[in-house]
Amino acid sequence: MTSVLLLPFFKGKSLESEFGFVNYYHSQPINRLLHTVAIPLLIFGILTMTYSIDYRLSIFFSIFYCAIVGLFNYKIALLYTILFGILFCSTIITCSHNMKSMFSGLFIFFFGLILQGLGHYIFQQYAPAFRLFEAIFTTPVFLMTYLITDHKSPFWNNVQNETNKWKQILDKERKTS
């Protein structure tokens, strides 16, 4: 059950509608795969950059991010907490408090962004939606949910129906612009 606190950040009126919107922009399998690979890179890049400044920033970022994800779904939040833990341990092993680590984190972060851009422009064949909350929270939650749940469930049937609605709306907008 999604928290009502998230609804103002959604393009749609429900989690299914929001996931339908995200699914529309990530329906091409290679684009979806590139995003699934890129998200841990983005997280690792941010953890590396924040750790190179002060390890407490990395911890704060991890807790804050997983708490917001928890508003979507506690199971997904638990999985992201495990992912953050693994990546944080990797950060401790590979990072030091200097500019080299900061630039390494920045490089990893931008590499993740480039992978996502390639997915959208080459494989999906249109630009991402560029909605900040969606990019930071909704899409990663969507992808994790997509990876671990049964796609034949009523929830995913509703998401597919919402995807079809968004397709009609957004394709019509593209034709008029």
Solvent accessible surface area in square Angstrom, and as a share of the most:
residue,aa,sasa,rsa
1,M,218,0.97
2,T,22,0.13
3,S,28,0.18
4,V,113,0.65
5,L,117,0.58
6,L,3,0.02
7,L,67,0.33
8,P,110,0.69
9,F,108,0.45
10,F,17,0.07
11,K,98,0.41
12,G,11,0.11
13,K,184,0.78
14,S,41,0.26
15,L,29,0.15
16,E,45,0.20
17,S,10,0.07
18,E,0,0.00
19,F,2,0.01
20,G,0,0.00
21,F,3,0.01
22,V,0,0.00
23,N,14,0.07
24,Y,12,0.04
25,Y,19,0.07
26,H,6,0.03
27,S,56,0.36
28,Q,50,0.22
29,P,98,0.62
30,I,75,0.38
31,N,0,0.00
32,R,30,0.11
33,L,106,0.53
34,L,32,0.16
35,H,5,0.02
36,T,38,0.22
37,V,72,0.41
38,A,0,0.00
39,I,11,0.06
40,P,41,0.26
41,L,48,0.24
42,L,23,0.11
43,I,8,0.04
44,F,33,0.14
45,G,0,0.00
46,I,44,0.22
47,L,0,0.00
48,T,7,0.04
49,M,30,0.13
50,T,26,0.15
51,Y,26,0.10
52,S,10,0.06
53,I,105,0.53
54,D,37,0.19
55,Y,100,0.38
56,R,149,0.54
57,L,76,0.38
58,S,0,0.00
59,I,68,0.34
60,F,135,0.56
61,F,43,0.18
62,S,17,0.11
63,I,115,0.58
64,F,98,0.41
65,Y,9,0.04
66,C,15,0.09
67,A,60,0.46
68,I,34,0.17
69,V,0,0.00
70,G,31,0.30
71,L,54,0.27
72,F,1,0.01
73,N,51,0.26
74,Y,159,0.61
75,K,115,0.49
76,I,3,0.02
77,A,12,0.10
78,L,109,0.54
79,L,57,0.28
80,Y,5,0.02
81,T,69,0.40
82,I,92,0.47
83,L,34,0.17
84,F,5,0.02
85,G,35,0.34
86,I,103,0.53
87,L,23,0.12
88,F,36,0.15
89,C,75,0.45
90,S,38,0.24
91,T,0,0.00
92,I,83,0.42
93,I,144,0.73
94,T,95,0.55
95,C,16,0.09
96,S,51,0.33
97,H,109,0.49
98,N,72,0.37
99,M,121,0.54
100,K,160,0.68
101,S,10,0.06
102,M,43,0.19
103,F,117,0.49
104,S,47,0.31
105,G,0,0.00
106,L,64,0.32
107,F,146,0.61
108,I,39,0.20
109,F,44,0.19
110,F,101,0.42
111,F,92,0.38
112,G,0,0.00
113,L,70,0.35
114,I,101,0.51
115,L,24,0.12
116,Q,30,0.13
117,G,20,0.20
118,L,75,0.37
119,G,0,0.00
120,H,6,0.02
121,Y,122,0.47
122,I,94,0.48
123,F,73,0.30
124,Q,17,0.08
125,Q,140,0.62
126,Y,50,0.19
127,A,42,0.32
128,P,30,0.19
129,A,29,0.23
130,F,155,0.65
131,R,53,0.19
132,L,135,0.67
133,F,34,0.14
134,E,8,0.04
135,A,61,0.48
136,I,71,0.36
137,F,18,0.08
138,T,0,0.00
139,T,6,0.04
140,P,6,0.04
141,V,2,0.01
142,F,0,0.00
143,L,5,0.02
144,M,31,0.14
145,T,16,0.09
146,Y,60,0.23
147,L,108,0.54
148,I,85,0.43
149,T,55,0.32
150,D,91,0.47
151,H,80,0.36
152,K,174,0.74
153,S,30,0.19
154,P,102,0.64
155,F,56,0.23
156,W,17,0.06
157,N,81,0.41
158,N,68,0.35
159,V,1,0.01
160,Q,86,0.38
161,N,83,0.43
162,E,35,0.16
163,T,10,0.06
164,N,73,0.37
165,K,109,0.46
166,W,27,0.09
167,K,104,0.44
168,Q,136,0.60
169,I,85,0.43
170,L,12,0.06
171,D,40,0.21
172,K,143,0.61
173,E,97,0.43
174,R,91,0.33
175,K,171,0.72
176,T,112,0.65
177,S,124,0.80
